[in-house]
Amino acid sequence: MSSAQTNNGTVNHRGSGNHNSDSEKEIARLEKELKDSKDALDILKKAISILNN
């Protein structure tokens, strides 16, 4: 919701993209996996912080 408010109503999303080679597809997949892992880690850190208070 906040993404749409800051981007004039447009919500960016992760798509498959147009990749020229298998290695570019693999790099994109790994970058997505890394971002997802970092997002999950941030959520877990916040949850631990809340539970410790």
C-alpha positions as CSV (number, residue, x, y, z in Angstrom):
1,M,0.0,0.0,0.0
2,S,2.7,2.5,0.9
3,S,4.5,1.6,-2.3
4,A,1.5,2.8,-4.3
5,Q,1.3,6.0,-2.3
6,T,5.0,6.9,-3.0
7,N,4.9,5.9,-6.7
8,N,1.8,7.7,-7.9
9,G,-0.4,4.7,-7.6
10,T,2.0,2.3,-9.3
11,V,3.0,-0.8,-7.5
12,N,6.3,-2.3,-8.6
13,H,6.4,-6.1,-8.7
14,R,8.9,-8.8,-9.5
15,G,8.4,-10.2,-12.9
16,S,10.1,-12.8,-15.0
17,G,11.9,-10.2,-17.1
18,N,13.4,-10.6,-20.5
19,H,16.8,-12.4,-20.2
20,N,19.0,-13.3,-23.1
21,S,20.7,-16.3,-21.7
22,D,20.4,-19.0,-19.1
23,S,23.1,-17.4,-17.0
24,E,21.2,-14.1,-16.9
25,K,18.0,-16.0,-15.8
26,E,20.0,-17.8,-13.1
27,I,21.5,-14.5,-11.8
28,A,18.0,-12.9,-11.7
29,R,16.7,-16.0,-9.8
30,L,19.5,-15.8,-7.3
31,E,19.1,-12.1,-6.8
32,K,15.4,-12.6,-6.2
33,E,16.1,-15.4,-3.7
34,L,18.7,-13.2,-1.9
35,K,16.2,-10.4,-1.6
36,D,13.5,-12.7,-0.4
37,S,15.9,-14.1,2.2
38,K,16.9,-10.6,3.4
39,D,13.2,-9.7,3.7
40,A,12.5,-12.8,5.8
41,L,15.6,-12.0,8.0
42,D,14.4,-8.5,8.6
43,I,10.9,-9.8,9.6
44,L,12.5,-12.3,12.0
45,K,14.7,-9.6,13.5
46,K,11.7,-7.4,14.2
47,A,9.8,-10.3,15.7
48,I,12.7,-11.1,18.0
49,S,12.9,-7.5,19.0
50,I,9.2,-7.4,19.8
51,L,9.4,-10.6,21.8
52,N,12.4,-9.5,23.8
53,N,10.6,-6.4,25.1
